[in-house]
Amino acid sequence: MYVGTLSCDFLLGDVRSLKEKRSVVRPIVAELIRKYAVTAAEVGHQDLYRRTVIGLATVSGDAGHLTDVLDRCERMLAARPEVELLAVRRRIHHEDDE
C-alpha cells in the first residue's frame, strides 16, 4: 500500500476578504475530490485572505498509479488562473517505511 500527499501553497489573486477567499478555495477543493477521488482540504493560512495551503492525500496499491494521480492533481492546480502556485511538497509513503 502506498500513501501519497501533496501540500500546495498558493497566492490568491484579487481577493479582499476571507469570504472571497472561500469562494475561490472551495471550488478548487471540490474539483480535486470529484475529479481525482482524493481527500482534500484547506490546511494552512486560514487567517490570511490572500494565501492558502491546500493539502490532499490518496492511497493506492500501485506506486505508478499513485504518482500519476498526484501529477494530474498538481497540473490541475498549477493551471488554475485565479491562483498562483508558489510551492508544492510531495510525499509518498510505503507501508514498509518506518
Secondary structure, 3 states (H helix, E strand, C coil): CEEEEEEEEEEECCCCCHHHHHHHHHHHHHHHHHHHCCEEEEEECCCCCCEEEEEEEEEECCHHHHHHHHHHHHHHHHCCCCEEEEEEEEEEEECCCC
